[in-house]
């Protein structure tokens, strides 16, 4: 969860610049078991709608007796959203939840005033080995809901609507797209979807929200005459319908929402509109005042060593 500055290139094509506000190339972050690609927050952009954190996990392949072991750790004032393309993750939290997420499903965990969770590979999957590929995002909560009660919601792959038309396949994770609405109720109105396009197909991105972005996963897409390959976050300009064309068979994530009412501070696993709340959470975790995770109490991630003065980046990002 460390902040690693990385230059963010911007599109040079004039036509594409009319459609794309910012291009971000994610930076690689080594988590030990695997490397993730972190697109948000960046030095140039903190949020897209309420989405304040965007990690691509994998693709990674774990051999026998290997897997992910993200020990219990805390969150406040945010909601995590986990979506997989391949593999499984066993989620446990301090509410007593134990849920295995599989491809096409969604785990939504509201931290609110505070929650602790772990993310691991199950013993069965460790024994057999597995591939893992997915996206984890964090949504900042509206200020009025930051201290709400923690909660966990799971919707299986069969519950999330899938729309297929004219070379487009869209699974709607949150919000509404192409006339289909997800059963996931988020604290602020958003759109979040997994898109698969066959070569030659064109996907219109309506100006439903001022803040929208596309994250490319595979293949090549075209926007306003410029082409983009995998692993790029394209923040779209507000106000106009934008067409995403498939140069080849491709996959991407579409997400966004209304701008938040103000910037957020983010430090380690804590997000809040109030700096003093971050400091309070740090003290509470260091002194063991958070709830524990039933069935996963032997280990935890300690508070990072943050000797020296904290820094504040443009847009309210606060990091060690």
C-alpha positions in Angstrom: 0.0 0.0 0.0 3.0 2.3 -0.3 2.8 5.4 -2.4 5.3 5.1 -5.3 5.5 8.2 -7.5 5.5 7.5 -11.2 5.3 9.9 -14.2 1.9 9.7 -15.9 2.1 10.2 -19.7 -0.6 12.1 -21.5 -2.0 11.5 -25.0 -0.2 13.5 -27.7 -2.8 13.1 -30.5 -4.9 16.2 -30.8 -8.1 14.4 -31.7 -7.7 11.9 -28.8 -7.0 14.8 -26.5 -10.5 16.1 -27.2 -11.9 12.8 -25.8 -9.3 11.9 -23.2 -8.5 14.2 -20.2 -5.6 12.1 -18.8 -3.8 8.9 -19.5 -2.3 7.0 -16.6 0.1 4.1 -16.9 -0.1 2.1 -13.6 3.0 1.7 -11.5 4.0 -1.8 -10.4 3.8 -2.5 -6.7 5.4 -5.7 -5.3 3.1 -7.2 -2.6 5.4 -10.2 -2.0 3.2 -13.0 -3.4 2.5 -11.1 -6.6 3.0 -7.8 -8.4 -0.1 -5.5 -8.8 -0.5 -2.6 -11.2 -1.8 0.4 -9.3 -3.6 3.1 -11.4 -5.3 5.1 -8.7 -4.5 7.2 -6.8 -1.8 8.8 -8.9 0.1 12.0 -8.6 -2.1 13.6 -11.3 -5.4 12.2 -10.3 -6.8 11.1 -7.0 -10.3 9.9 -7.9 -12.7 9.1 -10.7 -16.1 9.7 -9.2 -15.9 7.9 -5.8 -13.2 5.4 -7.1 -10.1 6.3 -5.2 -8.0 3.1 -5.5 -7.7 0.9 -8.6 -5.4 -2.2 -8.5 -5.0 -4.9 -11.2 -4.1 -8.1 -9.5 -2.1 -10.4 -11.7 -2.4 -12.3 -14.0 -0.4 -14.5 -11.7 0.1 -18.2 -11.5 0.7 -19.9 -8.1 2.2 -23.4 -8.0 1.4 -26.1 -5.4 1.4 -24.8 -1.8 1.5 -21.1 -3.0 -1.1 -18.4 -3.0 -2.0 -15.0 -1.5 -1.9 -14.5 2.2 -3.1 -10.9 2.9 -3.2 -11.0 6.7 -5.9 -9.2 8.7 -5.7 -5.4 8.2 -8.1 -2.5 8.9 -10.1 0.0 6.7 -12.2 3.0 7.5 -14.5 5.4 5.6 -14.4 3.5 2.3 -15.9 0.5 0.5 -13.8 -2.2 -1.2 -15.0 -3.8 -4.4 -13.4 -7.0 -5.6 -14.0 -8.6 -9.0 -12.1 -11.6 -10.5 -11.5 -12.8 -14.0 -9.8 -16.0 -12.9 -9.1 -17.8 -9.7 -10.5 -17.6 -6.2 -10.0 -15.5 -3.0 -11.2 -16.4 0.4 -12.5 -13.3 2.2 -12.9 -13.2 6.0 -13.8 -10.1 8.1 -14.5 -8.9 11.6 -18.3 -9.1 11.0 -17.8 -12.9 10.9 -18.2 -13.1 7.1 -16.4 -15.9 5.3 -17.0 -15.9 1.5 -15.1 -17.3 -1.5 -15.3 -15.0 -4.5 -15.0 -16.5 -8.0 -14.9 -15.0 -11.5 -17.8 -12.8 -12.5 -19.0 -12.3 -8.9 -18.5 -9.2 -6.7 -17.6 -8.7 -3.1 -18.5 -5.3 -1.7 -17.3 -4.5 1.8 -18.2 -1.2 3.5 -15.7 -0.3 6.1 -17.6 2.7 7.5 -16.4 3.4 11.0 -14.0 0.5 10.9 -13.6 -3.1 9.7 -10.8 -5.7 9.6 -10.5 -8.3 6.9 -8.1 -10.9 5.3 -7.8 -12.1 1.8 -6.2 -15.5 1.3 -6.0 -18.5 -1.0 -7.9 -21.4 0.5 -6.0 -24.5 1.6 -7.7 -26.5 -1.2 -6.6 -24.1 -3.8 -3.1 -23.9 -2.4 -2.8 -27.6 -2.6 -3.9 -27.7 -6.2 -2.3 -24.4 -7.4 -4.2 -21.7 -9.3 -4.1 -18.7 -11.5 -5.3 -15.3 -10.2 -6.4 -12.3 -12.2 -8.7 -9.5 -11.0 -9.4 -5.9 -10.1 -9.8 -4.4 -6.6 -11.1 -0.9 -6.3 -11.9 1.3 -3.3 -14.9 3.7 -3.3 -14.7 6.7 -1.0 -17.9 7.0 1.0 -19.9 10.3 1.0 -18.9 12.3 4.1 -22.3 11.8 5.7 -21.8 8.0 5.5 -18.2 7.7 6.4 -19.0 6.6 10.0 -21.8 4.2 9.0 -21.9 0.6 10.3 -19.6 -1.8 8.5 -21.3 -4.2 6.1 -20.5 -6.9 3.6 -22.4 -7.8 0.4 -21.8 -10.6 -2.1 -23.5 -11.1 -5.5 -22.6 -14.2 -7.4 -21.9 -14.2 -11.2 -25.5 -15.3 -11.9 -26.9 -12.3 -10.1 -25.0 -9.6 -12.1 -26.7 -8.7 -15.4 -24.9 -9.5 -18.6 -25.9 -7.6 -21.8 -24.9 -8.9 -25.3 -25.4 -7.0 -28.5 -23.5 -6.2 -31.7 -20.2 -7.7 -30.6 -20.4 -6.3 -27.1 -20.7 -8.3 -23.9 -21.1 -6.2 -20.7 -21.3 -7.5 -17.1 -22.7 -4.7 -15.0 -21.0 -4.8 -11.6 -22.5 -1.5 -10.2 -25.0 1.0 -11.4 -26.7 0.9 -14.8 -25.4 0.3 -18.3 -27.0 -0.5 -21.7 -30.4 -0.7 -20.0 -29.3 -3.2 -17.3 -28.9 -2.4 -13.6 -26.7 -4.3 -11.1 -28.3 -5.4 -7.8 -25.3 -3.9 -6.0 -26.4 -0.8 -4.2 -23.5 1.6 -3.7 -23.6 4.7 -1.4 -23.3 7.0 -4.4 -24.5 6.6 -7.9 -21.8 5.0 -10.1 -21.2 2.9 -13.2 -18.8 0.0 -13.0 -18.7 -2.7 -15.7 -16.6 -5.4 -17.4 -16.7 -5.1 -21.2 -15.6 -7.6 -23.8 -15.7 -6.4 -27.5 -15.1 -8.4 -30.6 -12.9 -6.8 -33.3 -14.8 -4.1 -35.1 -17.4 -3.5 -32.4 -18.0 0.0 -31.0 -19.2 0.8 -27.5 -20.8 4.2 -26.7 -19.9 5.7 -23.3 -22.7 8.0 -22.4 -22.1 11.2 -20.5 -24.2 10.0 -17.6 -21.5 11.2 -15.1 -18.9 14.0 -15.3 -16.2 11.6 -14.3 -15.7 8.4 -16.3 -12.7 6.2 -17.1 -11.7 3.2 -19.1 -9.0 0.7 -17.9 -7.7 -1.5 -20.7 -7.1 -5.2 -19.9 -6.4 -7.0 -23.2 -6.4 -6.3 -26.9 -6.4 -2.9 -28.5 -9.0 -0.1 -28.5 -9.5 3.0 -30.5 -10.8 6.3 -29.1 -11.1 9.3 -31.4 -8.4 7.9 -33.8 -5.8 7.0 -31.2 -5.1 3.4 -30.2 -4.4 2.0 -26.7 -3.1 -1.4 -25.6 -3.5 -3.2 -22.2 -2.7 -1.7 -18.8 -3.7 1.9 -19.3 -6.2 4.1 -17.5 -7.9 6.6 -19.7 -9.8 9.3 -17.9 -12.5 10.6 -20.3 -13.5 14.2 -20.7 -16.9 15.1 -19.4 -19.9 16.2 -21.4 -19.9 14.2 -24.6 -20.7 10.7 -25.7 -17.4 8.9 -26.5 -17.1 5.8 -28.7 -14.7 3.0 -27.8 -13.9 0.9 -30.8 -12.3 -2.6 -30.7 -9.3 -2.7 -33.0 -8.9 -6.4 -32.0 -10.9 -8.6 -29.6 -10.5 -6.7 -26.3 -11.5 -6.3 -22.7 -11.7 -3.3 -20.5 -13.3 -1.9 -17.4 -15.6 1.1 -17.5 -16.2 3.0 -14.3 -17.1 6.4 -12.9 -19.6 8.5 -11.0 -20.4 12.0 -9.8 -17.5 13.9 -8.3 -17.2 13.6 -4.6 -18.1 16.6 -2.4 -14.5 17.1 -1.5 -11.0 15.5 -1.6 -10.0 12.6 0.5 -7.0 11.7 2.6 -5.5 8.3 2.0 -2.9 6.7 4.2 -2.1 3.0 4.0 -5.5 1.3 4.2 -7.3 4.3 5.6 -9.4 6.8 3.6 -11.3 9.8 5.1 -12.4 13.4 4.4 -10.8 14.3 7.8 -7.1 14.1 8.5 -7.7 13.8 12.2 -9.8 10.6 11.5 -6.8 9.0 9.8 -4.6 9.8 12.9 -7.3 8.3 15.2 -7.4 5.1 13.1 -3.6 4.8 13.2 -3.7 5.0 17.0 -6.6 2.5 17.3 -4.9 -0.1 15.1 -1.5 0.3 16.8 -3.2 -0.2 20.2 -5.4 -3.2 19.1 -8.7 -1.4 19.4 -10.2 -2.8 16.1 -12.3 -5.9 16.1 -10.6 -9.2 15.1 -11.4 -11.6 12.3 -13.0 -14.8 13.5 -11.1 -17.8 12.3 -8.1 -15.6 11.4 -6.8 -14.2 14.6 -3.2 -15.5 14.8 -1.7 -13.0 12.3 -2.2 -9.3 11.4 -0.4 -6.6 9.4 1.2 -4.1 11.8 0.9 -0.4 11.3 3.7 0.7 8.9 6.7 2.4 10.3 6.2 6.0 9.2 9.1 7.8 10.9 9.5 11.4 9.7 6.9 13.9 8.6 4.0 12.8 6.5 3.5 14.5 3.1 0.4 15.7 1.4 0.1 15.4 -2.4 -2.1 17.6 -4.6 -5.8 16.7 -4.2 -5.6 15.7 -0.6 -3.6 12.5 -0.8 -1.7 11.9 2.4 0.9 9.2 2.6 4.0 8.1 4.4 
